[in-house]
Amino acid sequence: MTREQCPLIALVGRPNVGKSTFFNRLSKSRKAIVDPTPGVTRDRHYERVVWNDRPFILIDTGGIEVGQHEMITGLIQDQTWQAVQEADIILFLLDGKSGVLKEDYDIISLLRKAAKPIYYIVNKVDGPEVEDIMMPKFYELGVSELWPVSSEHGYGITTFLDSFTESLKEEETDADQELPANTIRVACIGRPNVGKSSLINRLLGQERMVVSEMPGTTRDSVDALLTRGEDNYLLIDTAGIRRKGKVSEKLEKFSVMHALSALEKCDVALLLIDAGEGITEQDTKVMGYCLERGRACIIVINKWDLVKGDTKRQKWVLDEVERATVFAGYAPSMKISALSGSGVKNIFPEIQKVHQQFSLEFTTNKLNRVLQKAVEIHTPPIHKGKRLKLYYVTQVSTKPPTFIIFVNYPKGVHFSYHRFLVNQFRKELGLDKSPLRVVLKERQRKKYD
């Protein structure tokens, strides 16, 4: 199965041009399948949007403000500028009602220095009758193409997205086609300074069998193709998201942004935790995104040497990790030191175990035996006076293993019973290290059902 690259798209503009409305319009119109897993939260600043089967990650930013001395560079909000630097493409939103302001010229001049593709979108154009009146003045900005839209009413949104996603498809590389067959894509993700670079370097240096280097989707990062015997791994490094002198707490959210991008094209994610600091809310957020994307995950507790000999601290760290990741109990954990190399040799065997489960296919007969056993153990409850009936189950995909159970009243299946079914399939099929999905679908009922 080919993993599509998922570019990062930064939405920028002056305050009050309608960025949040535009962001919400696109995110609500996405055609993605949502996994309604409790305990998984979304960050309002990012959204995975899928249009015409083409995914991208949209980043909402704060407004760019210009001071009275027009010293733009020093007055841009740090988060917005960081988004511009890290994004693959920029959407610059203009205000159709206020017209062209001097600040727009200055902002465009600055954005062009970032050397990124820029799409110029004129918002608050409520229909074709006003488009001819509003649009000509914006060409004075020296842009070749403008996109009139109304974020509030939806005018022009479909036209823009159709063209935008088509251009994304044209710009896709053939990197996946260059990979050897059965390559496992492994993303190294986590907060800044947890040791991602050290681990990648240790894995590559230890094996000394790098076949080639391949451009990554994030700025200043390189994906490395590694061969160990007959096994191939594409190591997706997200460590380049922090440069020396630019690490700050208020920019922490961009580690999540790049984790999202890496997760879009990986099979297995290595989520690094700092043993010295323990697990944080940021770590569990990234873990939640892993679960949402249906990616296999291994929790790698790095810098274990920092708690060597301190059994009390070791127990605290392990207990905290287990408690914070209870919603993804299938993810195995391991203790390493990327600096010394301790425990690193166990990573590839664990990846192989996890990926094997992640890719498993099962016969329909086997799946239905599991379903029958589950129903015998725990009879389906009553829904509106009628017994819920689970007719049969079939597998529809792998990575992760995904099963559809046909039911007479899917909405009547309580979350607790759905969780019971998931746990039964996990137990009976030996999927203790992989995510799996159990989807309930209504079977057309006959009159006597």
Secondary structure as UniProt FT lines:
FT   STRAND          8..13
FT   TURN            15..16
FT   HELIX           19..28
FT   TURN            38..39
FT   TURN            44..45
FT   STRAND          46..51
FT   TURN            52..53
FT   STRAND          54..60
FT   TURN            68..69
FT   HELIX           72..75
FT   HELIX           78..86
FT   STRAND          89..95
FT   TURN            96..98
FT   HELIX           102..113
FT   TURN            114..115
FT   STRAND          118..123
FT   HELIX           128..134
FT   HELIX           135..141
FT   STRAND          146..148
FT   TURN            151..153
FT   TURN            155..156
FT   HELIX           157..171
FT   HELIX           175..178
FT   TURN            181..182
FT   STRAND          184..189
FT   TURN            192..193
FT   HELIX           196..207
FT   STRAND          210..215
FT   TURN            219..220
FT   STRAND          222..228
FT   TURN            229..230
FT   STRAND          231..237
FT   HELIX           239..241
FT   TURN            244..245
FT   HELIX           249..251
FT   HELIX           253..264
FT   STRAND          268..274
FT   TURN            275..277
FT   HELIX           281..293
FT   STRAND          296..302
FT   HELIX           304..307
FT   TURN            308..309
FT   HELIX           311..324
FT   HELIX           326..328
FT   TURN            329..330
FT   STRAND          333..335
FT   TURN            338..340
FT   TURN            342..343
FT   HELIX           344..346
FT   HELIX           347..358
FT   HELIX           364..377
FT   STRAND          382..383
FT   TURN            384..385
FT   STRAND          386..387
FT   STRAND          390..397
FT   TURN            398..401
FT   STRAND          402..407
FT   HELIX           410..412
FT   HELIX           415..429
FT   STRAND          437..442
FT   TURN            447..448
//
